[in-house]
Amino acid sequence: MPRTLEGQITMEKTPSYFITKEAPRRVISMSRHTRLIVVVRDPVTRAVSDYTQTLTKSPGLPSFQNLAFRNATTGLIDTSWSAVRIGIYAKHLENWLRYFPLSRFLFVSGERLVTDPAGEMGRVQDFLRLKRVVTDKHFYFNQTKGFPCLKKPEGSSRPRCLGKSKGRPHPQIPSEVLLRLRDFYRPFNLKFYQMTGHNFGWD
Ligand SMILES: Nc1ncnc2c1ncn2[C@@H]1O[C@H](COP(=O)(O)OS(=O)(=O)O)[C@@H](OP(=O)(O)O)[C@H]1O
């Protein structure tokens, strides 16, 4: 990481650190003062989103249910499939809490990031002890994209949405498959709510 000068914050974004066993030990040995921001969304939707992303790279991929179940008859979930495993947030957080106290974390709701981007960004700025510069004024809801976009990104006078790979339509997954997955995640979600002191409302 580059040296951080007075008045600067060095930021780094690697989603996979949250699920990487060695990451917390390495991060704390670099700086004990690191603040950690974790964006989480309903793990069921997250799994489908993950699958959708892989599907664009490998169109011949087996169906979602083929990958999600170890045994389709008993409904046994395949926790070795990364799209499923990543959503067991409580388990990943447990590993991080061996190194960092909860006060070092901010958990951002992926759902609220869509419905109230300025509100979530307000929490992020407070957590980083920054002046609230990004506010409601910076966002508008783009009907075509179906997501909030930036009115005027820095260095540009034109509005900007995130790229095509963000906010893609998801394939239709049979409802019984999603229900089974929802049952699977329920205890892990509850544990995660307890650990973070925040109910994300995924049930
Ligand atoms: N404003 C805005 N515009 C577009 N997309 C938005 C926005 N806010 C949140 N999202 C959701 O972000 C999801 C993609 O984020 P990822 O976590 O996959 O991004 S990354 O690959 O880790 O960079 C993406 O998931 P999918 O809907 O599955 O594509 C979106 O639902």
The ligand as an ORCA input file, in Angstrom:
! r2SCAN-3c Opt
* xyz 0 1
  N     -26.327      2.041     -8.631
  C     -26.164      0.794     -9.035
  N     -26.063      0.483    -10.346
  C     -25.888     -0.799    -10.726
  N     -25.783     -1.842     -9.880
  C     -25.905     -1.585     -8.572
  C     -26.088     -0.275     -8.089
  N     -26.145     -0.315     -6.748
  C     -26.015     -1.594     -6.408
  N     -25.878     -2.372     -7.505
  C     -25.712     -3.815     -7.463
  O     -24.307     -4.086     -7.557
  C     -24.178     -5.407     -8.034
  C     -22.817     -5.618     -8.668
  O     -21.863     -5.442     -7.708
  P     -20.701     -6.480     -7.486
  O     -20.509     -6.660     -6.043
  O     -20.906     -7.692     -8.324
  O     -19.514     -5.648     -8.028
  S     -18.020     -6.106     -8.026
  O     -17.899     -7.098     -9.105
  O     -17.674     -6.639     -6.750
  O     -17.315     -4.876     -8.345
  C     -25.284     -5.565     -9.044
  O     -25.714     -6.894     -8.990
  P     -26.569     -7.546    -10.194
  O     -27.914     -6.887    -10.097
  O     -26.606     -8.980     -9.928
  O     -25.846     -7.220    -11.468
  C     -26.368     -4.575     -8.594
  O     -27.536     -5.184     -8.130
*
